Amino acid sequence: MPGLKRKDILGLRDMTTDEIDLILNTAETLKDIATRSIKKVPTLRGKAYCTLFYENSTRTAKSFELAGKYLGADVINVSASSSSVKKGETLLDTARNLEAMGLDALVMRHPAGGAPHMLARHLSCSVINAGDGMHEHPTQGLLDMLTIRQQKGSLKGLKVAIVGDIMHSRVARSNIYGLTKYGAEVWLAGPATLLPTGFEEFGVKVTTRVEEALEGADVVNVLRLQLERMEKSLFPTVAEYHKFWGVTPARLKLAKANALLMHPGPMNRGVEISSHIADGNQSVILEQVTNGVAVRMAILYLLMGGGEAA
């Protein structure tokens, strides 16, 4: 199996469908490793990478850690709160020092958009974007696409409603860039104050009426309300948000009967999504988490020489 021709994974906007197909197909092949009783293969033995997170994370950070361990790689984890950043060290100096220890890849999450791109220009090792500012979250976009493809067979022609805090969501951006490449019909819905302009150029449809986006949808992807990123209140109260824009059992009935319900986590139950449907039979939220490990295994495998080793 060939490796990726690119050194870094920074976003889906500039990724080709051939590259995305390679990652998703590889993830499907490797997914079995993460779900069997003995979760260990020597594919990346002798390879080393670091997760460097400047923002809190559970799913992304731990799935990247597990993905490498399942493939036999050595992994170290660094958080900004426990690193020399607290002593005034710059991001670039931190990354260069880590690379000097012999890393093959650096997985990074940072609150500043473009931070991974800057590092990729200065480092010889691979840089994997685990979320940068309000820019992209490519591995989340890929795992969402894998989940939809496995459940629906194809992405082409599906109506995908992305509902919630679009403005602050890097998940939404990666989903838009990825899904539109495959001919999906993407709708964005939320309060006008949380709907940025400009996405129409990608063929995306935008509405402040959640019901319009959900009508006949094949997939409903609910986004977390990111209160920590809001410098000022962009809606009256969380109760009012849930009343007008929350995805409830009644609203979900507007979608197709076999529509998938997704959420990148962590969920604010009773705010952007009702608990009843989050745990219901249309929910594939936990399957997204499982696929997240598989997608990250695929990316590490393809970037760190897994294709050559195999």
C-alpha positions in Angstrom: 0.0 0.0 0.0 1.6 3.3 -1.0 2.1 6.1 1.5 0.8 9.6 1.1 2.8 11.8 -1.2 2.4 14.8 1.2 4.5 15.3 4.4 1.8 16.8 6.5 -1.9 16.6 7.2 -3.0 20.2 7.8 -6.5 20.4 6.4 -9.0 19.0 3.9 -9.4 22.1 1.8 -6.3 21.4 -0.3 -6.6 17.6 -0.2 -7.6 15.6 -3.2 -10.3 12.9 -3.3 -7.6 10.3 -4.1 -5.7 11.2 -0.9 -8.9 11.2 1.1 -9.9 7.8 -0.4 -6.5 6.4 0.5 -6.9 7.5 4.1 -10.5 6.2 4.5 -9.7 2.9 2.8 -6.6 2.4 5.0 -8.7 3.3 8.0 -11.3 0.6 7.1 -8.4 -1.9 6.8 -6.9 -1.0 10.2 -10.1 -0.6 12.1 -10.1 -4.3 12.9 -7.0 -3.9 15.0 -8.7 -1.5 17.4 -11.7 -3.7 17.9 -10.1 -7.1 18.3 -9.0 -8.7 21.6 -5.2 -8.2 21.0 -4.8 -4.6 19.9 -1.2 -4.6 18.8 0.8 -4.9 15.6 4.5 -4.1 15.0 3.8 -2.0 11.8 5.4 1.2 13.2 7.9 -0.3 15.6 10.9 2.0 15.8 8.8 5.1 14.9 8.2 7.9 17.4 5.8 10.9 17.5 4.6 13.4 20.0 1.2 14.9 20.7 1.5 18.6 21.6 -1.8 20.1 22.8 -2.3 23.7 23.7 -6.0 23.2 24.3 -7.9 20.6 26.3 -8.9 17.4 24.5 -10.0 13.9 25.4 -11.2 12.2 22.2 -8.6 13.6 19.8 -5.6 13.4 22.1 -6.3 9.9 23.5 -7.3 8.4 20.1 -4.0 9.7 18.6 -2.2 8.2 21.5 -3.9 4.8 21.2 -3.6 4.8 17.4 0.1 4.9 17.6 0.4 2.4 20.4 -1.8 -0.1 18.5 0.6 0.2 15.6 3.7 -0.3 17.8 5.0 3.3 17.7 6.5 5.1 20.7 4.5 8.1 21.7 5.1 11.0 24.1 2.4 13.5 25.2 3.1 17.1 26.0 0.5 19.7 27.2 1.3 23.4 27.2 0.4 23.6 30.9 3.3 21.3 31.8 5.8 22.4 29.2 8.5 25.1 28.8 5.9 27.3 27.3 5.1 28.3 30.9 8.7 29.6 31.0 8.3 31.7 27.9 9.5 29.3 25.2 8.1 29.9 21.8 6.0 27.4 19.9 8.7 27.0 17.2 11.4 26.5 19.8 9.3 23.9 21.6 8.6 22.0 18.3 12.3 22.2 17.2 13.5 20.8 20.5 11.0 17.9 20.3 12.0 17.2 16.7 15.7 17.1 17.8 14.8 14.2 20.1 14.2 12.1 17.0 10.5 12.5 16.3 9.0 11.2 13.0 5.8 13.2 13.5 4.2 15.9 15.6 0.5 16.0 16.3 -0.6 19.5 17.4 -3.7 21.3 18.6 -3.4 25.1 19.0 -5.8 28.0 19.5 -4.2 30.1 16.8 -5.3 29.4 13.2 -2.4 28.5 11.0 0.0 27.4 13.8 0.5 23.8 12.4 1.1 25.3 8.9 3.9 27.5 10.3 5.5 24.5 12.0 5.2 22.4 8.9 7.3 24.9 7.0 10.1 24.7 9.6 10.2 21.1 10.6 11.4 18.0 8.7 9.1 15.7 10.5 5.4 15.3 9.6 3.0 17.7 11.2 -0.6 16.6 11.8 -3.2 19.2 12.6 -5.4 18.1 15.5 -7.3 21.4 15.4 -6.1 25.0 14.9 -8.1 28.0 16.0 -11.3 28.4 14.0 -9.6 27.0 10.9 -9.8 23.2 10.5 -9.9 19.8 12.3 -9.0 17.5 9.4 -9.0 14.1 11.3 -12.5 14.9 12.6 -13.7 15.6 9.1 -12.2 12.4 7.9 -13.7 10.3 10.6 -17.1 11.8 10.0 -16.8 11.0 6.3 -15.8 7.5 7.1 -18.8 7.0 9.4 -21.2 8.3 6.8 -19.6 6.2 4.0 -19.8 3.1 6.1 -23.4 3.6 7.0 -24.7 5.0 3.7 -22.3 3.4 1.2 -21.5 6.7 -0.5 -21.3 10.4 0.1 -22.5 11.6 -3.3 -26.0 13.1 -3.3 -26.6 13.0 0.4 -28.2 15.9 2.2 -26.0 16.7 5.2 -27.3 19.2 7.8 -24.6 20.7 10.0 -26.4 22.5 12.9 -25.2 24.8 15.6 -22.2 27.0 16.3 -20.8 27.1 12.8 -18.7 30.3 13.4 -16.4 28.8 16.0 -16.3 25.3 14.5 -13.2 23.9 12.8 -15.1 20.6 12.5 -17.7 22.3 10.3 -15.1 23.7 8.0 -13.3 20.4 7.5 -16.7 18.7 6.9 -17.6 21.3 4.3 -14.3 21.0 2.5 -14.4 17.2 2.5 -18.1 16.5 1.8 -18.5 19.0 -1.0 -15.6 17.3 -2.9 -17.8 14.2 -3.1 -21.0 15.8 -4.2 -22.8 15.9 -0.9 -25.5 18.7 -0.5 -24.4 20.5 2.7 -26.7 22.7 4.7 -25.5 25.0 7.6 -28.1 26.0 10.2 -27.9 28.1 13.4 -28.5 31.6 14.8 -27.5 34.4 12.4 -24.9 35.5 14.9 -23.1 32.1 14.6 -23.3 31.8 10.8 -20.2 33.2 9.1 -20.4 34.4 5.5 -18.5 33.1 2.5 -19.4 29.4 2.6 -21.8 29.8 -0.2 -18.9 29.8 -2.6 -18.4 26.1 -1.9 -22.0 25.4 -2.9 -23.2 25.2 0.7 -26.7 26.3 1.6 -27.1 28.5 4.7 -30.3 29.0 6.8 -31.2 30.3 10.2 -34.2 27.9 10.3 -33.0 24.5 11.6 -36.2 22.9 10.3 -35.3 23.8 6.7 -31.9 22.2 7.0 -33.3 19.1 8.6 -36.1 18.5 6.1 -35.3 15.3 4.3 -31.7 15.2 5.6 -29.7 11.9 5.3 -27.2 13.0 8.0 -27.6 15.5 10.9 -24.3 16.6 12.4 -24.9 18.6 15.6 -22.1 21.0 16.7 -21.2 21.9 20.3 -22.1 25.4 21.4 -18.5 26.7 22.1 -19.2 29.2 24.9 -15.5 29.3 25.8 -14.7 30.9 22.4 -17.3 33.6 22.6 -16.1 37.0 23.7 -19.6 38.3 24.0 -23.1 36.7 24.2 -24.3 35.9 20.6 -27.7 34.6 21.7 -30.0 35.4 24.7 -29.7 32.2 26.9 -28.8 28.5 26.4 -32.5 27.7 27.1 -33.6 29.9 24.2 -30.9 28.4 22.0 -32.2 24.9 22.7 -35.8 26.1 22.0 -35.0 27.6 18.6 -31.9 25.8 17.4 -31.5 22.6 19.5 -31.9 19.3 17.7 -34.8 17.6 19.5 -36.8 14.4 18.8 -39.5 16.5 17.1 -37.0 18.3 14.8 -35.1 15.0 14.0 -38.4 13.6 12.6 -38.1 16.1 9.8 -35.0 14.3 8.6 -35.3 10.9 6.8 -36.4 8.0 9.0 -32.9 6.4 8.6 -31.0 9.6 9.0 -27.7 9.4 10.9 -27.3 11.6 14.0 -23.7 12.7 14.6 -21.9 14.9 17.1 -18.1 15.5 17.4 -18.3 15.8 21.2 -18.2 16.8 23.9 -22.0 17.2 24.0 -23.9 19.8 25.9 -27.0 17.7 26.5 -30.2 19.7 26.6 -28.6 22.6 24.8 -27.6 21.7 21.2 -28.9 18.1 21.4 -31.5 16.3 23.4 -30.3 13.3 25.5 -33.1 11.1 24.2 -31.9 11.2 20.6 -28.2 11.4 21.5 -28.6 7.9 23.0 -31.2 6.8 20.4 -31.0 4.2 17.6 -30.2 6.9 14.9 -27.1 8.0 16.8 -23.7 7.0 15.5 -21.8 9.2 18.0 -19.9 6.4 19.6 -19.2 4.9 16.2 -17.5 8.2 15.3 -15.2 7.8 18.3 -14.3 4.3 17.2 -13.7 5.5 13.6 -11.5 8.3 15.0 -9.0 5.8 16.2 -9.0 4.0 12.9 -8.6 7.3 10.9 -5.7 8.4 13.1 -4.1 5.0 12.8 -4.3 5.3 9.0 -2.7 8.8 9.0 0.2 7.7 11.2 0.7 4.6 9.1 0.7 6.5 5.8 2.9 9.4 7.0 5.4 7.5 9.1 6.4 4.9 6.5 3.8 2.3 7.2 3.3 1.9 3.4 7.0 1.3 2.8 7.4 -1.0 5.8 4.4 -3.2 4.7 
